[in-house]
Amino acid sequence: MRYFSKIINKPHAIITEVRNGLELISQKKLCTFINGVLDTEDPELIIKLNKRPDLFSTKPWATPYNWKMTEEGINLLKEGEKLGIDCRHIRKEYLMKLVADSKPKVEEVEEVLPEPEKVEIKEIEKEEEIIVPKPTTPEVKINYKELMKIAKSKGINGFGMKKKALEKALKGVI
């Protein structure tokens, strides 16, 4: 029967010990895994190997996924090296972010134009009713950091103020 060990990069031996209290009387080497593989038919050894399923298995252990060995990973590493990024110990997601940030960005600016006013005419017993929808204005969201910069330029110390309180203080100044 073929057994596989988790330790594959060095010889791994199974040793039995006979002890008298803390004193070691004898040691006996039962088997040695070479490159993580052992072929045996010894029933006693099979019983001992089956007691430790966390170390020994009848199926080969799955090798860990290494993104650097895939075709996509190799191309990503080449791009990172061209940019001068140290790619020895780097996560895939972080390297992808660095490569994406280094490429020039083309910003697409979409102007929000108000739709032309729609006029609906309904006839209700010979009366004409015109419905004109109100034009919608896009809401501008300003984050907290920008509010702090504006407050600082206006001379307001907004340190420790919440966003709504800071907005009220700025409305009073402006």
C-alpha positions in Angstrom: 0.0 0.0 0.0 1.3 3.5 -0.8 1.3 6.2 1.9 2.1 9.9 1.5 3.6 12.1 4.1 3.0 15.9 4.5 6.8 16.4 4.9 8.2 15.9 1.4 11.3 18.1 1.2 13.5 15.8 3.4 13.5 12.1 4.5 10.8 11.5 7.2 11.2 8.4 9.4 8.8 6.7 11.8 10.6 5.7 15.0 9.3 3.7 18.0 10.7 4.4 21.4 10.8 2.2 24.5 11.0 4.2 27.7 11.3 3.5 31.4 9.9 6.6 33.0 11.9 9.4 31.5 14.8 7.2 30.6 15.0 6.2 26.9 15.9 2.5 26.6 15.7 1.9 22.9 14.7 3.3 19.5 13.7 1.4 16.4 13.2 2.9 13.0 10.1 1.4 11.4 10.2 3.1 8.0 11.5 6.1 6.0 9.4 8.2 3.6 11.5 9.2 0.6 10.3 12.4 -1.2 7.0 12.0 0.8 6.2 8.5 -0.5 6.3 5.1 1.2 5.3 1.7 -0.2 4.6 -0.9 2.5 2.6 -4.1 3.1 3.5 -4.4 6.9 0.1 -4.5 8.8 1.6 -3.2 12.0 3.1 -0.2 10.2 -0.2 0.4 8.4 -2.1 0.5 11.7 0.5 3.1 13.1 0.2 5.2 10.0 -3.6 5.2 10.1 -3.5 6.5 13.7 -2.2 9.8 12.4 -4.3 11.0 9.4 -3.1 14.5 9.9 0.4 13.5 8.9 0.0 10.4 6.6 -2.5 9.8 3.8 -3.2 7.2 1.2 -3.8 10.0 -1.3 -1.2 12.6 -2.3 -1.5 15.9 -0.4 -2.8 18.8 -2.5 -0.1 21.2 -3.3 -1.0 24.8 -2.4 -2.2 27.1 -5.1 0.5 29.4 -6.3 -0.8 32.2 -8.5 2.8 33.0 -9.6 3.0 29.8 -11.6 -0.1 30.5 -13.7 0.1 32.2 -17.1 -1.8 35.2 -15.8 0.5 35.5 -12.8 3.7 35.3 -14.9 2.4 38.1 -17.1 1.5 40.2 -14.1 4.9 39.6 -12.6 6.6 40.7 -15.8 4.5 43.9 -15.8 5.4 44.6 -12.2 9.2 44.1 -12.9 8.9 46.6 -15.9 7.5 49.1 -13.5 10.2 48.5 -10.9 8.0 46.8 -8.3 9.6 44.3 -6.0 7.5 41.2 -6.7 9.2 38.7 -4.4 6.7 38.6 -1.5 3.6 40.3 -2.8 -0.1 39.4 -2.9 -1.7 39.1 -6.3 -4.5 41.7 -5.6 -2.0 44.3 -4.4 0.2 43.8 -7.5 -2.8 44.1 -9.7 -3.7 47.4 -8.0 -0.2 48.8 -8.4 -0.1 47.9 -12.1 -3.5 49.4 -12.7 -2.6 52.6 -10.8 0.6 53.0 -12.9 -1.3 52.9 -16.2 -2.5 56.3 -17.4 -6.2 56.7 -16.7 -8.6 58.1 -19.2 -11.4 59.7 -17.3 -14.8 59.7 -18.9 -16.7 62.8 -17.9 -20.4 62.6 -18.4 -22.1 65.9 -18.1 -25.5 65.8 -16.5 -27.7 67.8 -18.8 -31.2 68.4 -17.8 -33.7 66.7 -20.0 -35.8 68.9 -22.2 -39.0 69.8 -20.6 -41.7 67.4 -21.6 -45.1 68.9 -22.1 -48.1 66.6 -21.8 -51.5 67.8 -23.0 -54.5 66.1 -21.6 -58.0 66.8 -22.7 -60.5 66.7 -19.9 -63.9 67.9 -21.1 -62.5 70.4 -23.6 -60.0 71.8 -21.0 -56.3 71.7 -21.7 -54.0 70.9 -18.8 -50.3 71.3 -19.2 -48.0 69.3 -17.0 -44.4 70.6 -16.8 -42.1 68.4 -14.7 -39.7 70.2 -12.4 -36.1 70.1 -13.6 -34.0 67.9 -11.3 -30.6 69.2 -10.1 -28.0 66.6 -9.3 -27.0 66.4 -5.7 -23.4 67.1 -4.9 -22.0 64.9 -2.2 -19.0 66.3 -0.4 -17.0 64.1 1.9 -15.8 64.9 5.3 -12.2 65.7 4.3 -13.3 68.2 1.7 -15.6 69.9 4.3 -12.6 70.1 6.7 -10.5 71.8 4.0 -13.2 74.3 3.2 -13.8 75.0 6.9 -10.0 75.5 7.4 -9.9 78.0 4.5 -12.8 79.9 6.0 -11.1 80.1 9.4 -13.4 77.6 11.2 -11.8 75.1 13.5 -13.9 72.0 12.6 -11.8 69.6 14.6 -14.0 67.1 16.4 -17.2 68.4 14.7 -19.5 65.9 13.0 -20.3 66.3 9.3 -23.8 67.8 9.8 -22.5 70.3 12.4 -19.7 71.3 10.1 -22.1 71.9 7.2 -24.3 74.1 9.5 -21.2 76.1 10.5 -20.2 76.6 6.9 -23.7 77.7 5.9 -23.6 80.4 8.6 -20.2 81.7 7.3 -21.0 81.6 3.6 
